[in-house]
Amino acid sequence: MNRFPKLFEPLKVNNHFTMKNRIACAPMAFALIACDPEACEKSFRKLEAPARGGDAMVSVGELDINFTDAIRIPLPPVDLSEEGSYAENQVGEYARRIHRHDAIALCEICHPGAEKMPFDETQEAIGPNDEIRPNGVHVRAMNEEDMQRITGDFVAAAQFVKRCGFDGVVIHGGHGFLFTQFLSSAYNKRTDEYGGSLENRARFPIRILKAIREAMGKEFIIELRITGDDCYTDERHGVTPEETGLFAHMLEGIVDLIQISAGIYYDAIRTHQFTSMFVPHGVNAPISAVVKKYTTLPVGVVGGINSPELMEEILENGEADYIVLGRQSLADPELANKAMRGEEARIRRCLRCFKCFPGSPEEGYTDLPFTSTELAAHVGACTVNPLANLPFDPMQLPPAAEKKRVLVVGGGIAGLQAAITACDRGHEVILAEKSGQLGGLLFFTDTDVDKPDLRNFKNMMAAEVERRDIKILLNTEVTPADLPDFEVEELIIATGSLPSCPPIPGIEKAVQSLEIYRGTAEAGRRVIMLGGGLVGAEQGLHLAKTGHEVTVVEMLPRVANDSYGMYREALALEMEKAGMILYENTRCLEVGEGWLRAALPDGTEIKLEADTVLYALGMRSVPCQELADAAGDIPVQIIGDAVRPGKVDGATRGGYLAGIKVGMEEAFRAWIGSMPG
């Protein structure tokens, strides 16, 4: 019996199109990346995957409607009016691949308005108001000529999309883009017929939508993505669910679908434009529920939804008519098929860790390890899905040359993924784990209040190993002397990492922080966390949320320096809300029983006191070279933290690659070398 009847109920879009279920893939990637020979294949696969995985409707991400005041990422401009162009053929490949799997194909068209960052002197930012943005960009107030031109640009972009073979467009009207700028009473300061009342503020967006409908006909799908609430709680609050509902009512007979998002692009974390792991799943459903009261149009909702159980609940409660998945479509593009088969426990559920999209320089994130152009190619990697953004097509991977007997040493995420992949490739797999449980260092998720999704991933990975024909040996330490007894033909070493302890005077009087998670030590009410990297910051936050007063001492200029972009911002805001005390750029000099002596940035020494001093001062790889040497002529792969301590994404990807290389490493390298792009 299907456990999700509402989720798999068809939804009529218009008189020509019907969604086969209630699952849509949110606009992802950048449409014109298709014109980059080195990046296009990855982008095509990214959008084809959720269509193959059972989504009813899949949308390709941003297509700028012009390349003067609308271009948001500095990709090479194209002529959208040129029929039969290279760009038309390349962007059309998205539609062709989506259609292969009986899914509706849409492409997002957009104009950022005042949120644009001009990249050269030929470009400018325009919007409802004349102003200087906080980033120093001058925005020119649009006049009637601008509005007429931009309306025409939207129509031309829709015509380009149709020639590419898409079934319709998504108009990006949310997140502080052009439509939101006009609709928001807090932002729109015009005193002419385009400002003041909602009817006036809606005038220009409605003009654009009517023009697209008149040009494209009734069968062409128009979905409007709109901010249902800007989620500000101060005097800036402008967009409300009620006004969004009234606006949606005005659009009946013009658009086919309304997709409800939230927040503002330039303040994405505070306003929930992207939800972090610190925000409830499905946070926008109450907003879409309000909008639905005002309109007969089908209303969709996006925002941190990562399970079919929640999707069914939202639909059953009448909060939305369809569900839009963004990052979850990367985490597991097979969600729809798995839910339909009753395999929801096997879904890799999005962690909202921002690996796929950490933010962009245009949003003010200056700590990113790549430029805007590099970001466009990076978007789509995933911590829990090793197939996301691969440089090769896993669907075309040649079979293993021969079946091998392989030993995987270590049952952390890298070892689990290696065992799963090797088994699925037809090999005989033995998995040996030194401890009594699988999951490695992710044992801490059993306790941490902010990590239920990561805990689910750990448990899902362990269950995936257990459901396969893999021989699991717990409480089994593999030594060099033991190796011959296993009689294996290949060896994968995933022995992980251990906490490191630098030579700080008195450090033995402190407690390594992971011992709190293990239950071998207890933290008092007042806690000093020595080490404010990602591990120390996150564990300190957990302790602060569970009743402890937490002070973090970090030697680097900022806490969680090994993180960046939107996740680091979300973490820092959460630490602030939890009342944590931070000493950054502060060097620990000595640790004592219940105290710590440190030097502030100006050299001043301070003594901090607490009930418990914890330390989280990095990790070191577990030595494994002797085990590797003992393998002799047996092929050996060392993966995950055993190579160098890293994050979960590296373990997942490394484990996958190790699994497919079993029995064919040289052939794999040759195959990779022959792949286009």
Buried (B, 14 or more C-beta within 10 A) or exposed (E): EEEBEBBBBEBEBBEBBEBBBBBBBBBBBBBBBBBBEEBBBBBBBBBBBBBBBBBBBBBBBBBBBBBBBBBBBBBEEBEBEEEEBEBBBBBBBBBBBBBEBEBBBBBBBBBBBBBBBBBEEEBEBBBBBEBEBEEEBEBBBBEEEBBEBBBBBBBBBBBBBBBBBBBBBBBBBBBBBBBBBBBBBEBBEBEEEBBBEBEBBBBBBBBBBBBBBEBBEEEBBBBBBBBBBBBBEEEEBBBBBBBBBBBBBBBEEBBBBBBBBBBBBBBBBBBBBBBBBBBEBBBBBBBBBBBBEBBEBBBBBBBBBBBBBBBBBBBEEEBBBBBBBBBBBBBBBBBBBBBBEEEBEBBBBBBBBBBBBBBBBBBEBEBBEEEBBEBBBBBBBBBBBBBBBBEBBEEEBEEBEEEBBBBBBBBBBBBBBBBBBBBEBBBBBBBBBBBEEBBBBBBBBBBBEBBBBBBBBBBBBBBBBEEBEBEBBEEBEBEBEBBEEBEBBBBBBBBBBBBBBEEBEBBEBBBBBBBBBEEEBEBEEBBBBBBBBBBBBBBBBBBBBEEBBBBBBBBBEBBBBEBBBBBBBBBBBBBEEBEBBBBBEBBBBBBBEBBBBBBEEEEEEEEBEBBBBBBBBBBEBBEBEEBBEBBEEBBBBBBBBBBEBBBBBBBBBBBBBBBBBBBBBEEBEEBEEEEEB
